[in-house]
């Protein structure tokens, strides 16, 4: 896991650094060294500077690149400086580094690389029109852009922007920030690097990496059988939900991540449509009424004996018995219950306090609008502060929440994991079902913790990326992600 810090945590870390004798000037120089080491600078370099400490990082970088025999030109948005920024600007003058004040028609086409040192992580609100024109000229130049700490114009707390620098590389100073991953961040940077300036990290958010998957999924033993690796139960489908193949994919994704046995429970009137696509899973027809599952306690109580994890709600639509079914499973299940899709919409109409009556872990997997319906908080408000709102909800109801997005947030109200794997090609029907299948599959034989849920999201995203490389983002289907899972698992786990 790699740490991700909030701006408040970063301020505390910097303050502690000062107390330990690290000056602002030294921090600025170390930040410049991090940037210099993160990119192969050569030739003509334009460094575009604002008025704060981020500009100071840019001036300090100019002194280092001058020593590297790069041809540097400083472009100043303003004639204002921070105290330490002015020190490094004067150093630039002493070294004979030329500077110019930006004009609306300033172009950067003649440079090999442009450094963005306009705004740092403290930026909020709207970029002034003059600065916006300079940034547009930078973006339109077609040249590589290296942003110091964060792309100018991008909110470092939530990754939102109305206009910002589009970087080839963003170099985070000391630690990643939330805004490097959330919302629009990934659309505005091609790659991301991080380097330390010697501060002591304080954090409560972590970024999941490949190595972390090995700590979640146990080795396979020779002395084992299908029962050793759990029994996944998936409950979903309705007559109006015609995705028989998608339901089959749902169960297949459980098996592909190692679950020993998968049972798919669907209304009896669609069982015959789903059956031809179930090659390795078993089918459990449920009583139905008007194409929807019908509440019958004996059937659902029997189902509970067939599972070590349960996923529910996919392809449900709306049904009059669904609240009864969900209430029963929340209260009676002694194994992890993963609620997704229409199951979440059913839950949104119920008293959420029922979640506190659960005997086993509850995992909710909403996308933004589903979470808005669940939490009764507007989409716009969630976008502004997704991590804290997700944490608060998870803590209040004692559940694990997986909030889908460009970067997935997984939290139990105490700890939080970011998963930044995924691809544009996964924006297709059935991708959410595949993720639910993977979570249900892993939870059938692994501990149902946020690390297991994070691992499921990571595997899903990495399999999607692998599929996209083979199929292209336009030609992908959810099945392509499933097909890539064995390759991804073998690459990570070695078996």
URMO-V758441 format. One line per field, one symbol per residue. psi: psi as a letter, one per 40 degrees, with the letter a starting at -180 (. if undefined). Layout:
BEGIN
psi=???
END
This chain:
BEGIN
psi=hiihiidddddddddddddeehidddddddddddddeeighiahhhhhibeadddddddddddddddefihhhhhhdieiiiddddddddddddefhiiihiidehiedeidihhhfciaeehiahhidddddddddddedeihhhhhdihhehhedeeiiehihhidhhhhhdiiideedibedeeeidihiiiieeihhhieiihhidddddedhiihidgiadddfihhhhhaiidehegdddddddddddddeehdhhhhhiideeddddddegdeiihhhiiihfeiihhhddddddddeeieihhiehedahidedddddddddddheihhhhibdddddddeiheeddeeidihhhhfiadddddddefhiddddddfdddddddddddefihhhhiadhhhhieecihhhheiiideegiheddddddddddddedeihgiddddddddddddddddddddddiddeiiddddddeddddddddde.
END
